[in-house]
Amino acid sequence: MLLYLIIVLVKTFEVALGTLRIKLITKGQRIHGAIVAFIEIVIWLLVVANVLSDMNDPWKILAYALGYAMGNYLGVVVEEWIGLGSTKVEVVLNTKKTKEVVDKIRALGFGVTVIDGEGRDEKRNVLLVIVPRKSVPKISKILEEAQAFVTITDIKPVYRGIGGLKK
């Protein structure tokens, strides 16, 4: 029984690492991604060798499958909690609300670029805000109160600007 539990837990951890590795690589953190990949594959080899050594034991196969499924779920939860990378928040709102919203976002320490736009019935402003993913809830709260149209997109590393990397 203990062996099956170990297979589930180790496989869960290994698959969660895989999710984190993919996110690191897509965010441009190749070295960290490679280190995680090394750890991930060592764990995978150990677990697979154990499961394949006795294919007549269906509980090992079920434990492996359960660990795989749980690892996918856990990987996403952990990745969201860590909040790697930057996010672009694009906002379209009524020009009357722009100053108040921009002041609130800037008070949080984020840069805001304001662009004049034109909606179907009236003039609008488009706001571009780049924030760490962990800060999206703070910005979202302000934008919900303003009843703004919002799109949020994960982006690669940002260079220059307020809070951007120096290059």
N, CA, C and O of each residue as an XYZ file, in Angstrom:
668
protein
N       0.824     -1.204      0.000
C       0.000      0.000      0.000
C       0.862      1.260      0.000
O       0.572      2.224     -0.710
N       1.917      1.241      0.799
C       2.810      2.400      0.884
C       3.474      2.671     -0.470
O       3.653      3.827     -0.854
N       3.832      1.621     -1.181
C       4.469      1.783     -2.493
C       3.545      2.522     -3.461
O       4.002      3.390     -4.206
N       2.263      2.191     -3.460
C       1.301      2.848     -4.350
C       1.154      4.328     -4.011
O       1.070      5.181     -4.895
N       1.124      4.609     -2.732
C       1.027      6.006     -2.285
C       2.269      6.790     -2.709
O       2.165      7.935     -3.147
N       3.427      6.177     -2.578
C       4.672      6.839     -3.000
C       4.648      7.099     -4.504
O       5.051      8.172     -4.953
N       4.179      6.126     -5.284
C       4.094      6.320     -6.739
C       3.180      7.503     -7.058
O       3.529      8.348     -7.882
N       2.019      7.570     -6.417
C       1.079      8.678     -6.655
C       1.733     10.009     -6.310
O       1.690     10.947     -7.106
N       2.336     10.097     -5.132
C       2.910     11.373     -4.683
C       4.095     11.816     -5.531
O       4.196     12.986     -5.900
N       4.978     10.896     -5.837
C       6.168     11.253     -6.623
C       5.771     11.617     -8.050
O       6.314     12.563     -8.621
N       4.826     10.870     -8.633
C       4.373     11.188     -9.992
C       3.658     12.536    -10.008
O       3.825     13.312    -10.949
N       2.873     12.821     -8.988
C       2.201     14.124     -8.885
C       3.236     15.243     -8.879
O       3.089     16.230     -9.600
N       4.266     15.097     -8.077
C       5.332     16.096     -7.989
C       6.054     16.246     -9.327
O       6.333     17.360     -9.768
N       6.349     15.128     -9.959
C       7.078     15.162    -11.235
C       6.289     15.873    -12.330
O       6.853     16.674    -13.076
N       4.999     15.592    -12.434
C       4.184     16.236    -13.467
C       3.998     17.721    -13.154
O       3.989     18.549    -14.065
N       3.849     18.061    -11.872
C       3.753     19.470    -11.493
C       5.035     20.214    -11.881
O       4.982     21.359    -12.329
N       6.174     19.564    -11.708
C       7.447     20.157    -12.149
C       7.435     20.401    -13.658
O       7.935     21.423    -14.128
N       6.867     19.470    -14.407
C       6.793     19.626    -15.866
C       6.005     20.865    -16.258
O       6.388     21.587    -17.178
N       4.902     21.110    -15.556
C       4.099     22.310    -15.823
C       4.921     23.562    -15.537
O       4.922     24.509    -16.323
N       5.611     23.555    -14.418
C       6.449     24.698    -14.047
C       7.572     24.898    -15.067
O       7.881     26.030    -15.442
N       8.177     23.804    -15.511
C       9.268     23.877    -16.507
C       8.790     24.542    -17.797
O       9.461     25.423    -18.333
N       7.651     24.124    -18.280
C       7.112     24.702    -19.513
C       6.870     26.196    -19.343
O       7.184     26.985    -20.234
N       6.319     26.580    -18.212
C       6.050     28.000    -17.969
C       7.367     28.790    -17.890
O       7.461     29.889    -18.435
N       8.363     28.241    -17.225
C       9.657     28.919    -17.148
C      10.251     29.137    -18.530
O      10.734     30.228    -18.834
N      10.220     28.122    -19.356
C      10.809     28.220    -20.692
C      10.049     29.233    -21.542
O      10.665     30.033    -22.245
N       8.718     29.207    -21.486
C       7.949     30.162    -22.296
C       8.084     31.591    -21.801
O       7.819     32.535    -22.545
N       8.493     31.755    -20.557
C       8.716     33.099    -20.019
C      10.162     33.554    -20.195
O      10.552     34.608    -19.694
N      10.959     32.751    -20.912
C      12.329     33.155    -21.221
C      13.354     32.775    -20.170
O      14.509     33.189    -20.269
N      12.967     31.999    -19.161
C      13.894     31.597    -18.102
C      14.436     30.201    -18.423
O      14.119     29.221    -17.750
N      15.260     30.144    -19.470
C      15.718     28.871    -20.015
C      16.598     28.073    -19.050
O      16.470     26.852    -18.959
N      17.472     28.746    -18.345
C      18.373     28.036    -17.427
C      17.583     27.390    -16.300
O      17.797     26.222    -15.975
N      16.674     28.149    -15.706
C      15.838     27.580    -14.646
C      14.998     26.419    -15.193
O      14.826     25.397    -14.528
N      14.488     26.590    -16.394
C      13.715     25.529    -17.033
C      14.531     24.268    -17.243
O      14.032     23.159    -17.052
N      15.780     24.436    -17.633
C      16.660     23.280    -17.858
C      16.973     22.559    -16.547
O      17.038     21.330    -16.513
N      17.164     23.315    -15.481
C      17.427     22.695    -14.168
C      16.211     21.886    -13.717
O      16.347     20.757    -13.245
N      15.037     22.465    -13.863
C      13.808     21.754    -13.503
C      13.647     20.516    -14.380
O      13.221     19.469    -13.892
N      13.983     20.620    -15.678
C      13.876     19.477    -16.593
C      14.775     18.326    -16.142
O      14.383     17.161    -16.221
N      15.972     18.649    -15.675
C      16.901     17.622    -15.206
C      16.296     16.856    -14.027
O      16.292     15.625    -14.006
N      15.793     17.597    -13.060
C      15.179     16.977    -11.872
C      13.951     16.158    -12.289
O      13.748     15.037    -11.824
N      13.151     16.736    -13.162
C      11.933     16.073    -13.630
C      12.230     14.732    -14.293
O      11.554     13.745    -14.004
N      13.214     14.675    -15.164
C      13.482     13.441    -15.903
C      14.094     12.362    -15.004
O      13.839     11.174    -15.205
N      14.892     12.763    -14.024
C      15.434     11.780    -13.080
C      14.289     11.131    -12.304
O      14.254      9.911    -12.146
N      13.365     11.941    -11.828
C      12.210     11.408    -11.106
C      11.390     10.501    -12.024
O      10.979      9.412    -11.623
N      11.155     10.955    -13.255
C      10.366     10.165    -14.207
C      10.987      8.790    -14.424
O      10.289      7.777    -14.390
N      12.294      8.756    -14.646
C      12.972      7.478    -14.882
C      12.821      6.525    -13.698
O      12.590      5.330    -13.880
N      12.953      7.058    -12.496
C      12.832      6.219    -11.306
C      11.413      5.659    -11.151
O      11.235      4.479    -10.850
N      10.421      6.505    -11.356
C       9.028      6.059    -11.203
C       8.649      5.078    -12.310
O       8.067      4.029    -12.035
N       8.971      5.409    -13.547
C       8.620      4.527    -14.667
C       9.317      3.178    -14.524
O       8.707      2.143    -14.791
N      10.560      3.170    -14.117
C      11.280      1.903    -13.942
C      10.565      1.027    -12.912
O      10.450     -0.185    -13.088
N      10.090      1.654    -11.843
C       9.388      0.887    -10.811
C       8.075      0.316    -11.332
O       7.758     -0.848    -11.090
N       7.315      1.139    -12.045
C       6.017      0.691    -12.561
C       6.205     -0.386    -13.627
O       5.494     -1.391    -13.625
N       7.151     -0.183    -14.529
C       7.361     -1.142    -15.616
C       7.987     -2.458    -15.136
O       7.919     -3.472    -15.832
N       8.587     -2.436    -13.962
C       9.216     -3.661    -13.454
C       8.195     -4.731    -13.091
O       8.535     -5.907    -12.960
N       6.927     -4.309    -12.927
C       5.888     -5.276    -12.587
C       4.574     -4.859    -13.234
O       3.686     -4.325    -12.570
N       4.461     -5.105    -14.522
C       3.247     -4.727    -15.258
C       2.057     -5.625    -14.917
O       0.944     -5.362    -15.372
N       2.269     -6.670    -14.133
C       1.169     -7.536    -13.713
C       0.431     -6.964    -12.503
O      -0.581     -7.517    -12.072
N       0.938     -5.856    -11.954
C       0.299     -5.230    -10.794
C      -0.514     -4.023    -11.275
O       0.053     -2.951    -11.487
N      -1.825     -4.177    -11.451
C      -2.641     -3.076    -11.959
C      -2.695     -1.880    -11.013
O      -2.967     -0.760    -11.446
N      -2.443     -2.106     -9.736
C      -2.475     -0.993     -8.773
C      -1.326     -0.013     -9.016
O      -1.474      1.188     -8.790
N      -0.197     -0.520     -9.470
C       0.916      0.367     -9.814
C       0.537      1.267    -10.996
O       0.831      2.463    -11.010
N      -0.119      0.662    -11.977
C      -0.534      1.426    -13.163
C      -1.571      2.475    -12.776
O      -1.503      3.618    -13.229
N      -2.526      2.088    -11.940
C      -3.541      3.052    -11.481
C      -2.918      4.163    -10.632
O      -3.307      5.326    -10.747
N      -1.961      3.811     -9.787
C      -1.281      4.816     -8.966
C      -0.525      5.811     -9.847
O      -0.536      7.017     -9.604
N       0.127      5.273    -10.869
C       0.864      6.120    -11.821
C      -0.097      7.075    -12.541
O       0.176      8.269    -12.655
N      -1.219      6.537    -13.021
C      -2.208      7.359    -13.735
C      -2.818      8.413    -12.814
O      -3.007      9.558    -13.223
N      -3.121      8.038    -11.590
C      -3.675      8.988    -10.630
C      -2.670     10.108    -10.344
O      -3.043     11.280    -10.288
N      -1.406      9.748    -10.166
C      -0.362     10.753     -9.932
C      -0.216     11.700    -11.108
O      -0.003     12.900    -10.933
N      -0.333     11.151    -12.306
C      -0.239     11.977    -13.517
C      -1.375     12.999    -13.562
O      -1.150     14.181    -13.822
N      -2.600     12.529    -13.307
C      -3.758     13.436    -13.322
C      -3.646     14.498    -12.226
O      -3.884     15.680    -12.475
N      -3.288     14.079    -11.032
C      -3.162     15.028     -9.922
C      -2.036     16.026    -10.173
O      -2.142     17.194     -9.802
N      -0.958     15.562    -10.805
C       0.168     16.439    -11.098
C      -0.200     17.542    -12.070
O       0.279     18.668    -11.943
N      -1.053     17.226    -13.049
C      -1.512     18.264    -13.973
C      -2.288     19.338    -13.231
O      -2.067     20.530    -13.443
N      -3.186     18.921    -12.371
C      -3.982     19.876    -11.597
C      -3.089     20.697    -10.667
O      -3.168     21.925    -10.640
N      -2.247     20.009     -9.912
C      -1.377     20.692     -8.952
C      -0.410     21.644     -9.648
O      -0.136     22.732     -9.141
N       0.104     21.243    -10.796
C       1.032     22.098    -11.540
C       0.414     23.424    -11.914
O       1.054     24.469    -11.794
N      -0.830     23.390    -12.368
C      -1.523     24.627    -12.741
C      -1.775     25.489    -11.504
O      -1.580     26.704    -11.544
N      -2.207     24.867    -10.409
C      -2.465     25.607     -9.169
C      -1.186     26.284     -8.665
O      -1.203     27.460     -8.304
N      -0.095     25.546     -8.644
C       1.181     26.099     -8.169
C       1.661     27.216     -9.090
O       2.127     28.254     -8.620
N       1.551     27.007    -10.386
C       2.003     28.022    -11.344
C       1.199     29.314    -11.180
O       1.768     30.405    -11.224
N      -0.095     29.201    -10.994
C      -0.919     30.398    -10.773
C      -0.537     31.086     -9.471
O      -0.511     32.315     -9.399
N      -0.241     30.298     -8.443
C       0.138     30.860     -7.142
C       1.484     31.598     -7.243
O       1.648     32.682     -6.685
N       2.436     31.001     -7.957
C       3.746     31.641     -8.139
C       3.596     32.898     -8.995
O       4.229     33.918     -8.723
N       2.760     32.822    -10.025
C       2.495     33.983    -10.869
C       3.713     34.463    -11.645
O       4.055     35.645    -11.602
N       4.362     33.559    -12.346
C       5.553     33.925    -13.115
C       5.213     34.888    -14.247
O       4.161     34.782    -14.877
N       6.104     35.812    -14.488
C       6.011     36.639    -15.678
C       5.182     37.902    -15.543
O       4.728     38.279    -14.463
N       5.011     38.533    -16.687
C       4.290     39.801    -16.781
C       3.010     39.622    -17.579
O       2.861     38.682    -18.359
N       2.104     40.543    -17.361
C       0.808     40.512    -18.020
C       0.514     41.892    -18.591
O       0.791     42.912    -17.961
N      -0.057     41.906    -19.805
C      -0.499     43.168    -20.386
C      -2.003     43.272    -20.162
O      -2.767     42.378    -20.527
N      -2.405     44.372    -19.561
C      -3.816     44.633    -19.327
C      -4.209     45.765    -20.270
O      -3.683     46.874    -20.175
N      -5.133     45.478    -21.174
C      -5.656     46.491    -22.091
C      -7.058     46.861    -21.630
O      -7.898     45.996    -21.383
N      -7.288     48.151    -21.520
C      -8.534     48.642    -20.953
C      -9.161     49.647    -21.912
O      -8.485     50.547    -22.409
N     -10.444     49.489    -22.166
C     -11.192     50.473    -22.947
C     -12.260     51.027    -22.015
O     -13.071     50.279    -21.470
N     -12.251     52.365    -21.835
C     -13.249     52.938    -20.951
C     -13.656     54.333    -21.385
O     -12.998     54.976    -22.203
N     -14.733     54.765    -20.825
C     -15.282     56.089    -21.081
C     -14.249     57.152    -20.695
O     -13.597     57.038    -19.657
N     -14.102     58.176    -21.522
C     -13.084     59.206    -21.266
C     -13.312     59.924    -19.937
O     -12.365     60.445    -19.348
N     -14.549     59.955    -19.461
C     -14.847     60.642    -18.190
C     -14.242     59.915    -16.990
O     -13.980     60.525    -15.954
N     -14.026     58.627    -17.134
C     -13.500     57.826    -16.023
C     -11.987     57.652    -16.083
O     -11.384     57.138    -15.141
N     -11.377     58.074    -17.172
C      -9.963     57.783    -17.404
C      -9.051     58.322    -16.311
O      -8.246     57.567    -15.766
N      -9.151     59.590    -15.980
C      -8.226     60.193    -15.023
C      -8.267     59.485    -13.675
O      -7.228     59.192    -13.084
N      -9.466     59.215    -13.200
C      -9.603     58.549    -11.897
C      -8.962     57.155    -11.916
O      -8.244     56.785    -10.988
N      -9.227     56.392    -12.972
C      -8.674     55.034    -13.081
C      -7.157     55.085    -13.216
O      -6.450     54.337    -12.542
N      -6.654     55.959    -14.077
C      -5.202     56.083    -14.281
C      -4.518     56.473    -12.975
O      -3.474     55.916    -12.636
N      -5.092     57.424    -12.239
C      -4.487     57.848    -10.966
C      -4.424     56.695     -9.962
O      -3.431     56.544     -9.250
N      -5.475     55.889     -9.906
C      -5.487     54.754     -8.969
C      -4.432     53.713     -9.352
O      -3.741     53.182     -8.483
N      -4.309     53.424    -10.641
C      -3.318     52.430    -11.082
C      -1.905     52.952    -10.846
O      -1.040     52.210    -10.381
N      -1.670     54.203    -11.157
C      -0.335     54.785    -10.943
C       0.001     54.859     -9.460
O       1.166     54.736     -9.084
N      -1.007     55.059     -8.613
C      -0.778     55.096     -7.161
C      -0.275     53.740     -6.651
O       0.389     53.668     -5.617
N      -0.593     52.675     -7.378
C      -0.086     51.351     -7.021
C       1.348     51.134     -7.515
O       1.961     50.109     -7.216
N       1.882     52.101     -8.272
C       3.260     52.022     -8.748
C       3.418     51.473    -10.154
O       4.528     51.138    -10.567
N       2.321     51.377    -10.896
C       2.382     50.856    -12.256
C       2.273     51.979    -13.269
O       1.576     52.970    -13.046
N       2.970     51.814    -14.385
C       2.865     52.767    -15.473
C       1.610     52.503    -16.293
O       1.167     51.364    -16.434
N       1.052     53.573    -16.825
C      -0.143     53.467    -17.667
C       0.073     54.327    -18.902
O       0.437     55.497    -18.788
N      -0.147     53.762    -20.072
C      -0.128     54.531    -21.307
C      -1.576     54.737    -21.736
O      -2.352     53.784    -21.801
N      -1.933     55.984    -22.028
C      -3.301     56.324    -22.413
C      -3.316     56.684    -23.900
O      -2.542     57.526    -24.357
N      -4.205     56.035    -24.640
C      -4.348     56.263    -26.081
C      -5.786     56.677    -26.346
O      -6.720     56.071    -25.820
N      -5.961     57.712    -27.163
C      -7.314     58.119    -27.551
C      -7.888     57.098    -28.515
O      -7.195     56.604    -29.404
N      -9.163     56.787    -28.327
C      -9.831     55.829    -29.191
C     -11.251     56.283    -29.494
O     -11.729     57.298    -28.988
N     -11.889     55.513    -30.318
C     -13.249     55.853    -30.700
C     -14.100     54.588    -30.660
O     -13.829     53.618    -31.367
N     -15.139     54.616    -29.815
C     -16.061     53.493    -29.730
C     -17.190     53.668    -30.730
O     -17.153     54.571    -31.566
N     -18.185     52.811    -30.645
C     -19.310     52.880    -31.565
C     -20.084     54.188    -31.407
O     -20.485     54.800    -32.396
N     -20.292     54.613    -30.161
C     -21.148     55.770    -29.901
C     -20.427     56.990    -29.331
O     -20.990     58.084    -29.319
N     -19.191     56.819    -28.860
C     -18.519     57.949    -28.211
C     -17.004     57.751    -28.178
O     -16.493     56.676    -28.492
N     -16.316     58.795    -27.798
C     -14.860     58.736    -27.640
C     -14.540     57.837    -26.445
O     -15.275     57.801    -25.457
N     -13.457     57.137    -26.558
C     -12.988     56.235    -25.504
C     -11.502     56.454    -25.308
O     -10.833     57.079    -26.131
N     -10.997     55.927    -24.202
C      -9.564     55.854    -23.990
C      -9.166     54.393    -23.878
O      -9.882     53.573    -23.302
N      -8.017     54.094    -24.437
C      -7.437     52.762    -24.312
C      -6.242     52.889    -23.388
O      -5.341     53.689    -23.638
N      -6.232     52.106    -22.325
C      -5.123     52.118    -21.377
C      -4.311     50.843    -21.571
O      -4.869     49.753    -21.699
N      -3.011     50.986    -21.591
C      -2.101     49.843    -21.649
C      -1.314     49.810    -20.347
O      -0.658     50.786    -19.980
N      -1.383     48.692    -19.661
C      -0.721     48.553    -18.364
C       0.010     47.216    -18.364
O      -0.578     46.178    -18.668
N       1.289     47.247    -18.022
C       2.082     46.025    -17.891
C       2.339     45.825    -16.404
O       2.898     46.694    -15.735
N       1.920     44.659    -15.894
C       2.071     44.381    -14.465
C       2.572     42.952    -14.269
O       2.396     42.102    -15.142
N       3.198     42.692    -13.121
C       3.500     41.293    -12.794
C       2.179     40.524    -12.673
O       1.178     41.084    -12.226
N       2.171     39.252    -13.066
C       0.922     38.475    -13.017
C       0.300     38.480    -11.634
O      -0.924     38.469    -11.509
N       1.114     38.496    -10.604
C       0.582     38.485     -9.241
C      -0.204     39.749     -8.917
O      -1.002     39.752     -7.979
N       0.003     40.813     -9.669
C      -0.661     42.084     -9.393
C      -1.972     42.272    -10.152
O      -2.666     43.267     -9.945
N      -2.312     41.345    -11.010
C      -3.533     41.477    -11.816
C      -4.784     41.657    -10.950
O      -5.627     42.487    -11.290
N      -4.942     40.915     -9.844
C      -6.155     41.127     -9.034
C      -6.310     42.559     -8.510
O      -7.427     43.069     -8.430
N      -5.199     43.209     -8.156
C      -5.271     44.601     -7.684
C      -5.817     45.522     -8.777
O      -6.687     46.357     -8.531
N      -5.285     45.347     -9.991
C      -5.711     46.162    -11.131
C      -7.158     45.833    -11.503
O      -7.953     46.727    -11.791
N      -7.484     44.550    -11.495
C      -8.822     44.116    -11.890
C      -9.901     44.726    -11.009
O     -10.975     45.079    -11.494
N      -9.624     44.849     -9.739
C     -10.597     45.431     -8.804
C     -10.924     46.873     -9.200
O     -12.090     47.267     -9.210
N      -9.913     47.642     -9.518
C     -10.103     49.034     -9.945
C     -10.924     49.078    -11.230
O     -11.830     49.900    -11.365
N     -10.609     48.197    -12.168
C     -11.260     48.205    -13.473
C     -12.709     47.716    -13.407
O     -13.557     48.172    -14.174
N     -12.985     46.797    -12.498
C     -14.373     46.350    -12.302
C     -15.235     47.504    -11.802
O     -16.357     47.706    -12.267
N     -14.693     48.253    -10.851
C     -15.435     49.406    -10.313
C     -15.723     50.435    -11.399
O     -16.756     51.102    -11.360
N     -14.823     50.570    -12.363
C     -14.985     51.551    -13.440
C     -15.844     51.007    -14.586
O     -16.145     51.731    -15.535
N     -16.235     49.738    -14.496
C     -17.022     49.082    -15.542
C     -16.349     49.195    -16.914
O     -16.975     49.529    -17.919
N     -15.051     48.902    -16.906
C     -14.254     48.995    -18.127
C     -14.289     47.673    -18.886
O     -14.532     46.615    -18.306
N     -14.043     47.750    -20.194
C     -13.831     46.560    -21.018
C     -12.351     46.217    -20.890
O     -11.493     47.063    -21.143
N     -12.046     44.977    -20.496
C     -10.673     44.612    -20.164
C     -10.278     43.311    -20.867
O     -11.046     42.350    -20.903
N      -9.066     43.303    -21.424
C      -8.459     42.050    -21.881
C      -7.115     41.908    -21.185
O      -6.394     42.886    -20.986
N      -6.793     40.676    -20.818
C      -5.561     40.403    -20.085
C      -4.796     39.338    -20.860
O      -5.351     38.294    -21.203
N      -3.508     39.606    -21.137
C      -2.692     38.714    -21.947
C      -1.347     38.477    -21.272
O      -0.686     39.426    -20.852
N      -0.936     37.204    -21.166
C       0.424     36.898    -20.704
C       1.401     37.326    -21.779
O       1.143     37.147    -22.969
N       2.525     37.890    -21.362
C       3.526     38.350    -22.323
C       4.906     37.855    -21.920
O       5.116     37.391    -20.799
N       5.835     37.964    -22.851
C       7.240     37.637    -22.584
C       7.861     38.763    -21.760
O       7.182     39.745    -21.459
N       9.128     38.644    -21.392
C       9.751     39.700    -20.584
C       9.623     41.090    -21.211
O       9.606     41.244    -22.432
N       9.535     42.076    -20.350
C       9.356     43.466    -20.755
C      10.682     44.207    -20.547
O      11.341     44.046    -19.520
N      11.057     45.015    -21.530
C      12.281     45.791    -21.423
C      11.946     47.264    -21.363
O      11.134     47.775    -22.134
N      12.592     47.929    -20.429
C      12.426     49.355    -20.199
C      11.031     49.649    -19.656
O      10.283     48.731    -19.320
N      10.692     50.908    -19.573
C       9.396     51.281    -18.998
C       9.434     51.164    -17.486
O      10.461     50.814    -16.905
N       8.318     51.456    -16.859
C       8.224     51.392    -15.404
C       8.155     49.921    -14.976
O       7.216     49.211    -15.335
N       9.142     49.474    -14.219
C       9.187     48.097    -13.747
C       9.749     47.114    -14.754
O       9.826     45.924    -14.447
N      10.141     47.542    -15.927
C      10.663     46.639    -16.950
C      12.120     46.286    -16.697
O      12.796     46.926    -15.891
N      12.591     45.273    -17.388
C      13.984     44.879    -17.297
C      14.856     45.895    -18.033
O      14.426     46.481    -19.026
N      16.046     46.099    -17.561
C      16.984     47.002    -18.240
C      17.750     46.188    -19.266
O      18.181     45.069    -18.986
N      17.918     46.744    -20.439
C      18.689     46.036    -21.471
C      19.636     46.968    -22.158
O      20.368     46.552    -23.055
